[in-house]
Amino acid sequence: MSWNSPAHSAANALPSTNPYGNYTVVDTVPEFMLHMVDSHWYQFPPMNPLWYGLLGFWMTIMGTLSVAGNFVVIWVFMNTKSLRTPANLLVVNLAISDFFMMLTMTPPLLVNAYWGTWVFGAFFCEIYAFLGSLFGCVSIWTMVFITADRYNVIVKGVSAEPLTSGGSMMRIAGTWAASLAWCLPPFFGWNRYVPEGNMLACGTDYLTESELSKSYLYVYSVWVYLFPLAYIIYSYTFIVQAVAAHEKGMREQAKKMGVKSLRSEEAQKTSAECRLCKVALMTVTLWFMAWTPYFIINWGGMFNKPMVTPLFSIWGSVFAKANAVYNPIVYAISHPKYRAALEKKLPCLACATEGRDGGSDTGSTATAQSTEKAESA
């Protein structure tokens, strides 16, 4: 398949009609889309068609892995009674948002990558950007609530109020409602959804100079990036400290008893908590890698436009959408109960079971018993 499409070749063969009189990345854009394209992009030459091919290949792999992986996560969790805990409802909600993000984002991007420009019209451009923003917000805030639950269980311990199914559903409903309310204003004049510099995808407008438009991005940055990142770092700092303190206490107790270690049930749970922290910190790191490029692109567009090129604008989409692939992989590797259920329901996809402890997973649902901190997740 040639990614140097007829439309892309024709645009480069005909004289340019753009205001600057030279060939630019905007030359491939259909006339009905030009009113949405900022003048900033007219200064850049057409992108090498190779980038369209590479992006199409990357999104084919990422889209397939994400849609299949998250579907399996949803199916296994919802069809395994032992996994249907309140905290795991949050996990399922995260998988649902990731699933629909890639299901709705990947096909249009592949078509546009083939043609070398956005071909679906102005309104669908807005819908595309809206859906990407909506599912991104839901994923981010679901991760925040998962972190909050783990903080509540591990740091507060027996004094924590257990998460109930009703409480979990309220958090999920609030996440979708707040994200929906936040992503609608660009349709009504507070910022807008426009084609990105690569002309293959659409997102928020970070190039318009008006303070009203910028104010949306200021709040957006706090709402979906700065506050969630600060909260997650804060929470996991105390989670790691709590686990470290608990381990230290166990070692001191073992020393007093004259044994090398305490091989009790509590020690086993502490080991599970250590695994949780490693997995959680890895997940947060991947999340940071996924959303930071979009933050840099948005703020670069507002305050340092020369740094934002059509090629540079691709990386936000690439890294953000790759985040939807990480989560099912992390679940399959790190959750003993999930691995056991996966092996039972889909033996061909079962992860390696070596080292499975067969006990409780860590970091989710607090119980009323003082000897149990978490179950599942």
Rosetta blueprint (number, residue, H / E / L):
1 M L
2 S L
3 W L
4 N L
5 S L
6 P H
7 A H
8 H H
9 S H
10 A H
11 A H
12 N H
13 A H
14 L L
15 P L
16 S L
17 T L
18 N L
19 P L
20 Y L
21 G L
22 N L
23 Y L
24 T L
25 V H
26 V H
27 D H
28 T H
29 V L
30 P L
31 E H
32 F H
33 M H
34 L H
35 H H
36 M H
37 V L
38 D L
39 S H
40 H H
41 W H
42 Y H
43 Q H
44 F L
45 P L
46 P L
47 M L
48 N L
49 P H
50 L H
51 W H
52 Y H
53 G H
54 L H
55 L H
56 G H
57 F H
58 W H
59 M H
60 T H
61 I H
62 M H
63 G H
64 T H
65 L H
66 S H
67 V H
68 A H
69 G H
70 N H
71 F H
72 V H
73 V H
74 I H
75 W H
76 V H
77 F H
78 M H
79 N L
80 T L
81 K H
82 S H
83 L H
84 R L
85 T L
86 P H
87 A H
88 N H
89 L H
90 L H
91 V H
92 V H
93 N H
94 L H
95 A H
96 I H
97 S H
98 D H
99 F H
100 F H
101 M H
102 M H
103 L H
104 T H
105 M H
106 T H
107 P H
108 P H
109 L H
110 L H
111 V H
112 N H
113 A H
114 Y H
115 W H
116 G L
117 T L
118 W L
119 V L
120 F L
121 G L
122 A H
123 F H
124 F H
125 C H
126 E H
127 I H
128 Y H
129 A H
130 F H
131 L H
132 G H
133 S H
134 L H
135 F H
136 G H
137 C H
138 V H
139 S H
140 I H
141 W H
142 T H
143 M H
144 V H
145 F H
146 I H
147 T H
148 A H
149 D H
150 R H
151 Y H
152 N H
153 V H
154 I H
155 V L
156 K L
157 G H
158 V H
159 S H
160 A L
161 E L
162 P L
163 L L
164 T L
165 S H
166 G H
167 G H
168 S H
169 M H
170 M H
171 R H
172 I H
173 A H
174 G H
175 T H
176 W H
177 A H
178 A H
179 S H
180 L H
181 A H
182 W H
183 C H
184 L L
185 P H
186 P H
187 F H
188 F H
189 G L
190 W L
191 N L
192 R L
193 Y E
194 V E
195 P E
196 E L
197 G L
198 N L
199 M L
200 L L
201 A L
202 C E
203 G E
204 T E
205 D L
206 Y L
207 L L
208 T L
209 E L
210 S L
211 E H
212 L H
213 S H
214 K H
215 S H
216 Y H
217 L H
218 Y H
219 V H
220 Y H
221 S H
222 V H
223 W H
224 V H
225 Y H
226 L H
227 F H
228 P H
229 L H
230 A H
231 Y H
232 I H
233 I H
234 Y H
235 S H
236 Y H
237 T H
238 F H
239 I H
240 V H
241 Q H
242 A H
243 V H
244 A H
245 A H
246 H H
247 E H
248 K H
249 G H
250 M H
251 R H
252 E H
253 Q H
254 A H
255 K H
256 K H
257 M L
258 G L
259 V L
260 K L
261 S L
262 L L
263 R L
264 S L
265 E H
266 E H
267 A H
268 Q H
269 K H
270 T H
271 S H
272 A H
273 E H
274 C H
275 R H
276 L H
277 C H
278 K H
279 V H
280 A H
281 L H
282 M H
283 T H
284 V H
285 T H
286 L H
287 W H
288 F H
289 M H
290 A H
291 W H
292 T H
293 P H
294 Y H
295 F H
296 I H
297 I H
298 N H
299 W H
300 G H
301 G H
302 M H
303 F H
304 N L
305 K H
306 P H
307 M H
308 V L
309 T L
310 P H
311 L H
312 F H
313 S H
314 I H
315 W H
316 G H
317 S H
318 V H
319 F H
320 A H
321 K H
322 A H
323 N H
324 A H
325 V H
326 Y H
327 N H
328 P H
329 I H
330 V H
331 Y H
332 A H
333 I H
334 S H
335 H L
336 P H
337 K H
338 Y H
339 R H
340 A H
341 A H
342 L H
343 E H
344 K H
345 K H
346 L L
347 P H
348 C H
349 L H
350 A L
351 C L
352 A L
353 T L
354 E L
355 G L
356 R L
357 D L
358 G L
359 G L
360 S L
361 D L
362 T L
363 G L
364 S L
365 T L
366 A L
367 T L
368 A L
369 Q L
370 S L
371 T L
372 E L
373 K L
374 A L
375 E L
376 S L
377 A L
